[in-house]
Each structure stands twice: as structure tokens, then as C-alpha cells.
Amino acid sequence: MLSKHVLPTIWDTFRPFGGVLQKARLMKQSHASPSKTSSLRVTLAGLAILSVLAAGCSAPAQNAPATQPAADKPVSKGGGIVIGAEQEPDCTDWIATCGGSIWGNYMMHTTTIPKVFDVRRVGENWAPVPSELMTAEPTITDEDHPKITYRLDPKAVWSDGEPITSADLKYTALQVRDGKDILDKTGYDRIESVETPDLQTAVVTLKSRVAGWRVLLSSGIGVLPAHLLEGKDRHAIMKDGYDFSGGPWKIKEWAKGTSVTLVPNDRYWGTKPTLDQVTFQFTPDTAAAFQAFKSGQIDMLYPTPQLDVIEQIQSGLQGAHSQVDPQSGNLEAIWINNEAFPFTSAAVRKAIAHSIDRAAIVKRLYGPLGVDQPAQSFLSPLVGKYAGSSFSAYTRDLAKVDQLMTGDGWAKDASGSWAKDGRTASFTIVSLAGNKRRELTEQVLQTQLKEAGFAMDIKNTTAADLFGKKTPAGDFEMGLWTLVDYFPDPGLDASFDSAAIPTEANGNSGINFMRAKVTGLDDLLDEVATELDDEARKAASVKADELIAAEVPSIPVSAVPNILLWGDKVGGPISINPAEGPWWNLEQWGLTQ
């Protein structure tokens, strides 16, 4: 998965940040769970409608009967649970390039690292609210050089008893701004200075306005302990797990290749955990994960909605509960390397977009889960109020394909493939090996593109190879993966700003793996990133969508819904937070009485 904006993330792999990171860009007024109306609750029996998926049909998700989930039952103090985890992170140095795993963020970052803002439901939307670390909402002056003033709760302490102070905010901010091998500096690169007038007050001065300033020291970065890390090798201390915490949980053990175990942070000043221990057991094999869930070895799963997940649900899971959330922060897309033949031509990219029946693909994959329309923007549902619908102009139209290709000097050869100057319009798509949903998508794309005159090969690989080597180096032609927003602030600059193309000059920072360079887009994306008036931001964001759609540097496919499954053993206010994951309030969970 990839994260963005203000910090986004790649589903299954990568997590640039959410309010300031689509650039990898990316609330806590209380521990109350989100409104039950915020997502679709269905019984496992209701999920049997997923059987139509294999046949390519759809059924309205709202027809699935609702249940009273185990989450509403009272819980007892003590005990432990085991959660199945699809992915093991590469490292736990969250600000380094190796720290981009969304699963790592969900399991260990959210539970142990304090941050300035949490993400919670406010009315109909998800929004940032001050966390328990803060005494009040940080204030910002609306000037050419804005000053953000943070006031910390004097009760906030690290797990070793040392207070969390303004020095920690300063250390973290400057580590991101000035460090090397940083996942994303978006927003932090606008920091001019950090002052610490007293232990509980930090003042960050920016070089220019940042509309998504709330993502700073929040999202996937948070606040790190200066008294333990300053002057030392942060990466060496943190990369394989760390023994400090400023959250409700501590990392007891990371058994590489096997599991991560959390235990309560007894010095946490907020709501302390009810459970004595939570173990995340790495179960990348879906069939094995469901078998363990059925036998009671695993108490909860958060599976990506791929075909074998649906097959397992169809088989029947007694005594289990589920939640499906179509309004996720996940955006699956076809990513195109604009510097690779034949995609150096905008006409070819547009022809590809008119060769694909995105609506049919989406209905086949996600229709029963409440997602039956293709995405028309690269902004996920989490930040959908800032999105346009410009990609709605691209539907399957083979006559339009012919017009675009012949107008660009191409002609079909004897095999029916487009050719020009002795070269055919052939290319390879890459995604994650073993993901049946993506493999099915690739096969459908291959068939549709062949009918349109394009030859596409499939060559999938591992997440480490794809996101650690191929995409940053531009060593791919077309890819299929998910970008994940985990902060409710718009931003496509990390993905589409020309300055976000990874190069030696920028320290290989940024996730514009597509090498996209759209005339006029950088200025619009900068306006979205800096404009403080929300209506003006929306207008600029929609214009940016229009420019992107006009050049088709890549093609959005669909929002990817979230699925959460848990057994009768687990109780508490269980619900999916589309920004922070399903374990955002893990400290409130327990064993049912």
C-alpha cells in the first residue's frame, strides 16, 4: 500500500503520510467510537451475497441484514487476544523510507507513538481533533510566515516516566526536515524554525502557508522522545522495534517472521488498556488465516477484499461478526510510467483509458460490498469532498481508441496490435504476487486491452521488490496497487507534483513513481497545499483533477472497501477508522463477559 498527502499509503505495502503527504500527507476529542451509521455492518450470512462476485454480478450491500456486534457486549479486565496480520513491516523507524508499511502503522505506530492530532468522526466526515497529548487545539496565525503554537498536557509522559515536552516536538520536526533517508518531508520542508519557550509549549514557524498543517507531528510520524534519541543513531535504535512508548501500549516483542506482541503502557496518562496482551500473528496466507480464525487460534482478521477472502466467508464462519466500510481511504489505480514506451505519448495513455471497462471491473470485484462505481479521481472517499469527476469521460470506447491511436501515427499490424516506427504498443504490468484479486484484475485488463490492440504481459513480484526497488527507480511500465489516505486532508502533490519524482537530487524522496509532469499542475497542487480557505482549496483540487484527467498520467480504478472480522470472544467499541485502522481504540477492547 502506498500512503499519500498529507500522507497516503499503498495497500499491502506502502504508506506515505496523510495530510501533508499525497506526498505520503495526511483527532481525538474522546474515546467514543464512531457512529454506527458511519459504516455498513453486516452478518456473515449477509456476506454470502459475495458469492455473486465470482460470477461478475452485484447486489446492493444495504440489503445485507445488520446484527448487534459482539463489540456492544461488556468486557472483563485482563486476558489477551490474537489478531491475524497480513503483512510484516520492514522496520519501525517510522520516518525512514523503510517505515512505509500500513500494517506497521496500524499495529505499532498508532498504539505506541503519541501525536498532536488524531482522526475521529465529526458529523458526517472524518476530521483531525486534538489528541490526549494536547491541552487544546493548536493555534496558527494566518500570515506569510505562520506560527503554530502547541501546548502539551503536563501529565503526558513517556513509558520511562520522563515527561513529553516541547523538546520532543522540536527533535521530531527537525529530524524529518533535515534527515536523510526520510520517507517524506512534505510540509516539514516548509518549517523555518522550532522554538521551545517552556517545557509544554512549542512554536513552529513556517516559511509559507500549509493548509494541511495539522498533519505535522501527527499522521504516520507523531512525536519521538528526544531524551532517548537525540545525538544517537535513531534508525539503529528504532528499526527493529523499540522499548519506549507514549501511547497506551508498548511493544513487548517483535519476533521477526512470526508476530508482534503489545502489552499495556502502565505510565500512560490517558485511558489504559483493558487487555493484558495483544499479539499480531503474521498470516500472509489467506487460507491459513481463515483456518486459524475458524479454529479459534486467531480472534480477529482485517483481510483485504480479495477473492480467497470471499471464498472463505462463503464457507461459513460460526459465531463471528463483521463490518464492511466502503467509505475507505483506499484508492486502487493503474499506475503508468510516463517515461516508459509507449506511455511517453498522452494519446496512448488516453487510448488505454478508453480501452478499459472500469465499471465492469469494479462491479465484479466490489459490487456486493457497496462499491459498484469506478473512481473518477485519485482522491479516496476519505477526502472525497475535494474530488472532481473528470475521469468519468473515460469509458470503454474502441472507436475512440482507434481515433486516438491513428491520430498519433499508429496503425495495426497483421496481428491486430498497434505499431509505429517498427515498435508495437506492448508493455508489462506489475503488482503483488499471490494477490488473487489483483491477478483477476490483470487478466481482465489483459483481455480488454488485447481487444483494443494492445499487448500486455503480467509479471508480478514481492512488495519489497516493487516498492523498494522497481517503482522508485522507474523500473516498470505499468503497475496495479492501492494508494491509502490516512489523514483527512486532500493532497495529490506527493503522487503527481514533478518535484516528488524520486531522484538522487531529492534523496529519492517522493512517490511520483509515474514520473508524471503535467503542465500547470504543480502550481495548482501547491495552491491546494497552501490555501487556507476550504472552498478555494476545493476549487483548486477539482481543477487539479481536471488537468490530471486531461493528460491521463495514470488511471483511477476504484475505492477499496475495508473488511473487519472478529469472534464472539472479543468485545468493546470495535469499528474501522478509515484513517488509523481498526485498532485505533484497542485500549478499550476486552474479552466478553
C-alpha positions in Angstrom: 0.0 0.0 0.0 1.0 3.5 -0.5 0.1 6.4 1.6 -0.1 10.0 0.5 -0.7 13.7 1.4 -0.7 14.7 3.9 0.3 11.4 4.0 -1.1 8.5 1.9 -0.2 4.7 1.8 0.0 1.8 -0.6 -2.5 -1.0 0.3 -0.5 -4.1 1.0 2.7 -2.2 1.3 3.4 1.4 1.4 2.3 4.3 3.5 3.3 7.9 2.6 1.5 10.1 5.1 -1.9 11.8 5.1 -2.5 15.4 5.3 0.7 16.8 4.0 1.9 13.7 2.2 0.0 12.6 -1.2 3.1 13.5 -0.7 2.6 10.5 1.7 0.0 13.5 3.7 -2.1 13.0 5.7 -8.4 13.8 16.0 -9.2 12.9 19.5 -11.9 14.5 21.5 -12.8 11.4 23.3 -12.5 7.6 23.1 -16.1 7.3 21.9 -16.4 5.0 18.9 -17.5 6.4 15.5 -21.2 6.4 14.8 -22.6 3.0 13.9 -24.2 4.7 10.9 -20.7 5.6 9.6 -20.1 2.2 8.1 -22.1 -0.8 6.9 -22.5 -3.6 9.5 -23.4 -7.0 8.1 -23.7 -10.5 9.3 -21.6 -13.2 7.8 -24.8 -14.6 6.5 -25.3 -11.3 4.7 -21.8 -11.6 3.3 -22.9 -14.7 1.5 -24.0 -12.3 -1.3 -20.4 -12.1 -2.1 -20.8 -15.3 -4.0 -22.1 -13.3 -6.9 -18.7 -11.7 -7.2 -17.2 -14.7 -8.8 -19.9 -14.5 -11.4 -19.4 -10.8 -12.0 -22.8 -9.8 -10.7 -23.5 -7.3 -7.9 -26.0 -7.0 -5.1 -26.8 -3.9 -3.1 -24.8 -4.0 0.1 -27.5 -2.3 2.0 -29.7 -5.4 1.7 -27.4 -7.3 4.0 -29.1 -7.8 7.4 -27.4 -6.0 10.3 -26.5 -7.5 13.6 -25.8 -6.4 17.1 -22.0 -7.0 17.1 -20.0 -8.5 19.9 -18.5 -5.0 20.3 -21.6 -3.9 22.2 -21.2 -6.5 24.9 -19.5 -5.7 28.3 -15.9 -6.8 28.7 -13.8 -8.0 31.6 -10.4 -6.9 32.8 -7.3 -8.9 31.7 -6.6 -11.7 29.2 -5.3 -11.5 25.7 -6.3 -11.8 22.1 -4.5 -12.8 18.8 -5.1 -10.8 15.6 -4.1 -12.1 12.2 -1.8 -9.6 10.3 -1.5 -9.9 6.6 1.8 -8.1 6.4 5.0 -7.7 8.4 6.6 -4.3 8.3 10.2 -3.8 7.1 11.1 -1.6 10.0 9.7 0.5 12.8 11.7 3.7 12.2 8.5 5.5 11.1 10.1 8.5 9.5 12.6 6.4 7.4 11.9 5.1 3.9 11.6 1.6 5.3 8.8 2.6 7.6 6.1 2.8 5.0 4.1 -0.3 5.8 0.4 0.4 6.6 0.3 -2.7 8.7 3.3 -1.5 10.7 1.5 1.8 11.2 -1.7 0.2 12.3 -0.1 -2.3 14.7 2.7 -0.4 16.3 2.7 3.2 15.4 -0.9 4.1 16.3 -0.7 2.1 19.5 2.7 3.4 20.9 3.6 6.8 19.3 1.8 10.0 20.6 0.7 12.6 18.1 -0.7 16.0 18.0 -3.9 15.2 16.2 -6.0 12.0 16.0 -8.6 11.3 13.3 -12.1 10.8 14.5 -15.6 11.1 13.1 -17.0 14.6 13.3 -20.6 14.8 11.9 -20.6 13.1 8.6 -16.9 13.4 8.0 -13.6 12.2 9.4 -11.6 15.1 10.7 -8.5 15.8 12.9 -9.1 16.6 16.5 -6.5 17.3 19.3 -5.2 14.2 20.9 -4.7 13.5 24.6 -1.2 14.8 24.2 -2.6 18.4 23.8 -4.3 20.7 26.3 -6.2 22.4 23.5 -6.4 22.8 19.7 -3.0 24.1 18.5 -3.3 27.7 17.2 -2.0 29.1 13.9 -1.5 32.7 12.7 -2.7 33.5 9.2 0.4 35.3 8.0 3.1 34.9 5.3 5.2 33.1 7.9 2.6 31.3 10.0 3.4 30.3 13.6 1.8 27.2 15.0 1.7 27.0 18.8 1.4 23.7 20.5 0.6 23.3 24.2 1.2 19.9 25.7 -0.6 18.3 28.6 1.8 18.3 31.6 0.5 14.9 32.6 1.8 13.4 29.4 4.9 11.1 30.0 6.9 8.5 28.2 6.9 4.9 29.4 10.1 5.5 31.3 8.4 8.3 33.3 10.1 11.2 31.6 7.7 14.0 30.6 6.8 14.5 26.9 8.0 18.0 26.3 8.4 20.7 23.6 11.9 19.3 23.0 10.3 16.1 21.7 8.3 18.1 19.1 11.4 20.1 18.1 13.5 17.0 17.8 11.0 15.1 15.6 10.2 18.0 13.3 13.9 18.7 12.6 14.7 15.0 12.2 12.1 14.9 9.3 13.1 18.3 7.9 16.9 17.8 7.9 17.3 14.0 8.0 18.4 11.6 5.2 16.6 8.6 4.0 13.3 10.2 5.1 10.0 8.7 3.8 8.5 12.1 3.0 9.4 15.6 4.0 6.2 17.2 2.7 5.1 20.0 5.0 8.2 19.6 7.1 10.3 21.1 4.3 8.4 24.4 5.0 9.5 24.6 8.6 11.7 27.6 9.2 12.3 27.2 12.9 11.1 25.5 16.1 11.1 27.4 19.4 10.6 25.9 22.9 9.8 28.8 25.3 8.9 26.3 28.0 8.5 22.5 28.5 4.9 22.5 27.5 5.0 25.0 24.6 6.5 24.6 21.1 6.2 27.2 18.4 6.8 26.1 14.8 7.3 28.9 12.3 6.7 28.0 8.6 8.3 29.6 5.6 4.9 29.7 3.9 1.4 28.7 4.4 0.5 25.0 4.7 -3.2 24.3 4.6 -2.7 20.7 5.9 -0.5 21.9 8.8 -2.5 19.6 11.2 -0.6 16.6 9.7 2.6 17.9 11.2 3.7 15.8 14.2 0.6 13.7 13.6 -0.3 11.0 11.0 2.4 8.4 10.5 5.1 10.4 12.2 3.9 11.6 15.6 6.3 12.7 18.3 9.5 10.9 19.2 11.5 11.0 22.6 14.4 13.5 22.3 15.9 12.4 25.6 16.4 8.8 24.2 17.2 9.6 20.6 18.9 13.0 20.2 22.6 12.7 19.3 22.2 9.0 18.7 21.5 6.7 15.7 17.7 6.9 15.7 17.4 4.4 12.9 19.5 1.8 14.7 17.5 2.3 17.9 14.1 2.1 16.3 14.2 -0.1 13.2 13.7 -3.5 14.8 11.2 -2.4 17.5 11.7 0.0 20.4 11.2 -0.2 24.1 9.7 3.3 24.6 6.1 4.4 24.3 4.0 7.5 24.6 0.8 5.6 23.8 -1.5 3.2 25.7 0.6 0.2 24.5 4.3 -0.9 24.5 6.0 -3.3 22.1 6.9 -6.3 24.2 8.4 -8.3 21.4 8.7 -8.3 17.6 9.6 -11.9 16.7 10.6 -11.4 13.1 8.7 -13.6 10.7 6.2 -14.7 13.4 4.4 -12.0 15.4 4.4 -8.7 17.3 3.2 -8.6 20.9 1.9 -5.5 22.7 1.4 -5.0 26.4 -0.1 -2.1 28.3 2.0 1.0 29.0 1.4 1.4 32.7 2.5 5.0 32.7 0.1 6.1 30.0 -1.8 9.2 31.3 -5.0 8.5 29.3 -7.3 5.6 29.1 -5.3 2.5 29.9 -5.8 -0.9 28.2 -8.3 -3.4 29.5 -6.5 -6.4 27.9 -3.2 -7.7 29.3 -1.7 -8.5 25.9 -2.4 -8.4 22.2 -0.5 -10.5 19.7 -0.5 -9.7 16.0 0.3 -13.0 14.3 1.7 -12.7 10.7 -0.6 -14.7 8.5 0.0 -13.6 4.9 -1.6 -16.8 3.5 -5.4 -16.1 3.5 -6.5 -19.7 3.6 -4.3 -20.4 6.6 -5.5 -17.2 8.3 -9.1 -18.2 7.9 -8.4 -21.7 9.1 -6.8 -20.3 12.3 -9.8 -17.9 12.7 -12.3 -20.8 12.4 -10.4 -22.9 15.0 -10.1 -20.0 17.4 -6.3 -19.6 17.2 -6.9 -16.1 15.8 -9.6 -13.9 17.2 -9.8 -11.2 14.5 -8.9 -10.6 10.9 -8.6 -7.5 8.8 -8.3 -9.0 5.3 -8.0 -7.2 2.0 -11.1 -7.9 -0.1 -9.6 -10.4 -2.5 -11.3 -13.5 -3.9 -10.0 -16.1 -1.4 -11.3 -13.9 1.4 -14.8 -14.0 -0.2 -14.5 -17.8 -0.7 -13.6 -18.3 3.0 -16.5 -16.1 4.1 -18.9 -18.1 1.8 -17.8 -21.3 3.6 -19.4 -20.1 6.8 -17.9 -18.7 10.0 -20.0 -19.5 13.0 -20.0 -17.1 16.0 -18.3 -14.4 14.0 -19.1 -10.7 13.4 -18.1 -8.4 10.6 -18.0 -4.8 9.5 -17.7 -3.6 5.9 -16.7 0.0 5.3 -17.0 1.2 1.6 -16.0 4.8 2.5 -12.4 4.0 3.0 -9.2 5.9 2.4 -8.0 3.2 -0.2 -7.8 4.1 -3.9 -6.7 1.4 -6.3 -5.4 2.6 -9.6 -3.5 1.6 -12.8 -0.2 3.5 -12.4 1.7 4.3 -15.6 5.3 5.2 -16.0 5.1 8.3 -18.2 8.8 8.0 -19.2 8.4 4.4 -20.5 7.5 3.5 -24.1 4.8 3.6 -25.3 3.4 5.8 -22.5 5.5 8.8 -23.3 2.6 9.7 -25.6 -0.5 11.2 -24.0 -2.6 9.9 -26.9 -1.6 6.3 -26.0 -2.4 6.9 -22.3 -5.8 8.2 -23.3 -6.4 5.3 -25.6 -5.5 2.9 -22.8 -8.1 4.6 -20.6 -10.8 4.2 -23.4 -9.8 0.5 -23.8 -10.8 -0.4 -20.2 -14.2 -1.1 -18.9 -13.6 0.1 -15.3 -17.2 -0.1 -14.3 -17.4 -3.8 -15.1 -14.2 -4.5 -13.2 -15.4 -2.6 -10.1 -18.8 -4.3 -10.1 -17.2 -7.7 -10.4 -14.8 -7.1 -7.6 -16.6 -4.9 -5.1 -20.3 -4.5 -6.0 -21.6 -6.7 -3.2 -19.6 -4.6 -0.7 -21.3 -1.4 -1.6 -18.7 -0.2 -4.2 -20.1 -0.5 -7.7 -18.9 2.6 -9.4 -15.3 3.3 -10.7 -13.3 6.1 -9.1 -13.3 9.3 -11.1 -10.5 10.9 -9.2 -7.2 10.0 -7.4 -8.7 11.2 -4.1 -10.2 8.4 -2.0 -13.6 8.6 -0.3 -11.9 9.8 2.9 -11.2 13.1 1.2 -13.9 12.8 -1.5 -15.4 16.2 -0.8 -12.3 17.7 -2.6 -12.5 15.4 -5.6 -13.8 16.1 -9.1 -15.2 13.6 -11.5 -13.1 14.3 -14.6 -12.2 10.7 -15.3 -15.9 9.9 -16.0 -15.1 11.0 -19.6 -13.1 7.7 -19.9 -15.3 4.8 -20.7 -14.7 1.8 -22.9 -14.9 3.1 -26.5 -12.9 1.2 -29.1 -13.8 3.7 -31.8 -12.2 6.5 -29.7 -9.2 4.2 -29.2 -8.8 3.9 -33.0 -9.2 7.7 -33.4 -6.5 8.5 -30.8 -4.0 5.9 -32.0 -4.3 6.7 -35.7 -4.1 10.4 -34.9 -0.8 9.7 -33.1 0.6 7.9 -36.1 -0.1 4.3 -35.1 -1.5 1.5 -37.3 -2.5 -2.0 -36.6 -0.1 -4.8 -37.8 -1.1 -8.2 -39.1 -1.6 -9.5 -35.5 -4.0 -6.7 -34.7 -1.6 -4.8 -32.5 -0.8 -1.2 -32.7 2.6 -0.4 -34.2 4.6 2.7 -35.0 8.1 3.1 -36.3 8.8 -0.6 -36.1 7.7 -0.9 -32.5 4.5 -2.4 -31.1 2.4 -0.9 -28.3 3.3 -3.7 -25.9 4.1 -3.4 -22.2 4.2 -5.3 -18.9 2.1 -4.7 -15.8 3.4 -5.5 -12.3 1.6 -5.9 -9.0 2.0 -8.0 -5.9 2.4 -11.8 -6.5 -0.1 -14.0 -4.9 -2.9 -11.4 -4.7 -5.8 -13.2 -6.4 -7.9 -10.0 -6.7 -5.2 -8.2 -8.5 -4.4 -11.2 -10.6 -8.0 -11.4 -11.7 -8.0 -7.6 -12.5 -4.8 -8.0 -14.5 -6.4 -10.9 -16.5 -9.5 -8.8 -17.3 -7.3 -5.9 -18.3 -5.2 -8.1 -20.5 -8.3 -9.3 -22.4 -9.8 -5.9 -22.8 -6.5 -4.3 -23.9 -5.9 -7.1 -26.4 -9.3 -6.4 -28.0 -8.3 -2.8 -28.3 -4.9 -3.6 -30.0 -2.5 -3.5 -27.0 -0.3 -6.4 -25.9 0.1 -6.6 -22.1 2.2 -9.1 -20.2 1.9 -9.8 -16.5 4.9 -10.1 -14.3 4.2 -9.7 -10.5 6.7 -9.5 -7.7 7.1 -9.0 -4.0 6.2 -5.8 -2.1 9.8 -5.2 -1.2 10.9 -5.5 -4.8 8.1 -3.5 -6.2 8.1 -0.5 -3.8 11.7 -0.8 -2.6 13.4 -1.1 -5.9 11.3 -1.0 -9.1 9.0 1.9 -8.6 11.4 4.4 -7.0 13.9 3.7 -9.8 11.2 3.9 -12.5 11.9 0.3 -13.5 8.4 -0.5 -14.5 5.9 0.3 -17.3 2.5 -0.2 -15.7 1.5 -1.1 -12.2 -1.5 -2.0 -10.1 -1.6 -1.1 -6.4 -3.5 0.9 -3.9 -2.8 4.4 -2.5 -4.1 4.9 1.1 -5.0 8.2 2.7 -4.7 8.2 6.4 -5.3 11.8 7.2 -8.5 13.6 6.0 -6.8 16.4 4.1 -6.5 16.5 0.3 -3.2 16.3 -1.5 -2.1 14.8 -4.7 1.3 16.5 -4.7 3.2 13.5 -3.4 1.9 11.5 -6.3 1.8 14.0 -9.1 4.0 17.0 -8.4 7.0 16.9 -10.6 9.2 17.7 -7.5 8.0 14.4 -6.0 9.7 12.3 -8.7 12.3 10.2 -6.8 15.8 11.3 -7.9 19.3 11.4 -6.5 18.9 15.2 -6.2 16.0 15.0 -3.8 17.3 11.9 -1.9 14.9 9.6 -3.7 12.1 11.2 -1.7 8.5 11.3 -3.1 6.1 8.8 -4.6 5.6 10.2 -8.0 6.8 6.9 -9.3 4.9 7.6 -12.6 7.4 10.4 -13.5 4.3 12.5 -14.2 4.9 16.0 -15.4 1.6 17.8 -16.2 1.8 21.4 -17.4 0.4 23.8 -14.8 -0.3 21.0 -12.3 2.4 21.8 -9.8 1.1 25.3 -9.2 -2.5 24.0 -8.6 -1.2 21.3 -6.2 0.8 24.0 -4.4 -2.4 26.0 -4.1 -4.2 23.0 -2.6 -1.4 22.5 -0.1 -1.3 26.2 1.0 -4.8 27.7 0.6 -6.4 28.1 4.0 -9.9 28.9 2.6 -11.6 25.5 2.3 -13.8 26.4 -0.6 -10.9 27.8 -2.5 -9.0 24.6 -1.8 -11.9 22.5 -3.2 -11.9 24.6 -6.3 -8.2 24.2 -6.8 -8.4 20.5 -6.1 -11.1 20.0 -8.7 -9.1 22.0 -11.3 -6.1 19.7 -10.5 -8.3 16.7 -11.1 -9.2 18.1 -14.5 -5.6 18.7 -15.5 -4.7 15.1 -14.5 -7.6 13.7 -16.4 -6.7 15.7 -19.5 -3.2 14.1 -19.6 -4.0 10.6 -18.0 -0.7 10.1 -16.3 -2.4 7.1 -14.6 -5.9 5.8 -14.3 -8.0 5.5 -11.1 -10.0 2.3 -10.8 -11.9 2.0 -7.5 -12.1 2.7 -3.9 -11.2 -0.5 -2.0 -13.6 -1.3 0.9 -12.4 -2.3 4.3 -13.5 -5.6 5.9 -13.1 -6.5 9.6 -14.0 -9.9 11.1 -14.0 -10.9 14.8 -15.2 -13.7 17.0 -17.5 -13.7 20.0 -14.6 -13.7 22.4 -13.7 -10.0 21.6 -15.7 -7.1 22.8 -15.6 -3.3 23.1 -16.3 -0.4 20.8 -14.9 -2.2 17.7 -15.1 -0.3 14.5 -13.0 0.7 11.5 -11.3 4.1 11.4 -10.5 4.6 7.7 -7.5 6.8 8.6 -6.0 5.0 11.6 -7.2 1.4 11.0 -9.3 -1.0 13.1 -7.0 -0.8 16.2 -7.3 2.9 16.8 -9.0 2.3 20.2 -7.5 -1.0 21.1 -7.1 0.0 24.7 -10.9 -0.1 25.1 -11.3 -3.7 23.9 -11.5 -6.7 26.1 -12.8 -10.3 26.5 -16.6 -10.5 26.5 -18.1 -11.5 29.9 
